[in-house]
Amino acid sequence: MLQSTITAIRMLIAADPEADDATINRVVEACKPVKRRELVTSKEACTMLGGITRMTLHKWTKRGMLHPVRFTSRNLRFDRAEIEHLANNGAQ
């Protein structure tokens, strides 16, 4: 169904004589669903990273090895994919 909706949107925009290919592509890309990140807590991140301490997690965040999502100054979440990548590949 998503593909048929995108095709219909593309056809509607293409019917506008002033719409160029770049405009059509921008509108179609904007209509595609956004993949949501799965977020984990600091405690879960520590466990996934082999049982590191929260202090180590904080240090890695300060060094730019991890990029937390801040809801408040004290409420952080981490992207599960980023944590798994770090756990599997180490810091690079």
Buried (B, 14 or more C-beta within 10 A) or exposed (E): EEEEEBEEBBEEBEEEEEBEEEEBEEBBEEEEEEEEEEBBEBEBBBEBBEEBEEEEBBEBBEEEBBEBEEEEEEEBBBBBEBBBEBEEEEEE
